[in-house]
């Protein structure tokens, strides 16, 4: 349970997604700010439970809904990253096919 309250897991996830070692030393507030800068705002779990560093750091009682909000934001960032990667690979394959066709057309018989 204390592992969820530790910001290290979220830092590791962000640094692996973006291959950036600067994410290794963030606290919970820094993680929420980094997620927001990347375009995904973690939604507060509800009106009675705001998403703050205090609720993320709290272990007794552990507020799983706060961690769900952060994990959902991380998953959305991962999906965006994978979608961009898939688009790049698709464009690369399409341009490679077009290049091969042009190469075949330009070769003398």
Protein Blocks (a to p, Z undefined) as FASTA:
>chain_A
ZZmmpmklmmmmmmmmnopaklmmccfklmmmmmmmnopacddfbfklccdfklmmpmbd
cdfklmmmmmmmmmmmmmmmmmmmmmmmmmmmmmmmmmmmmmmmmpcZZ
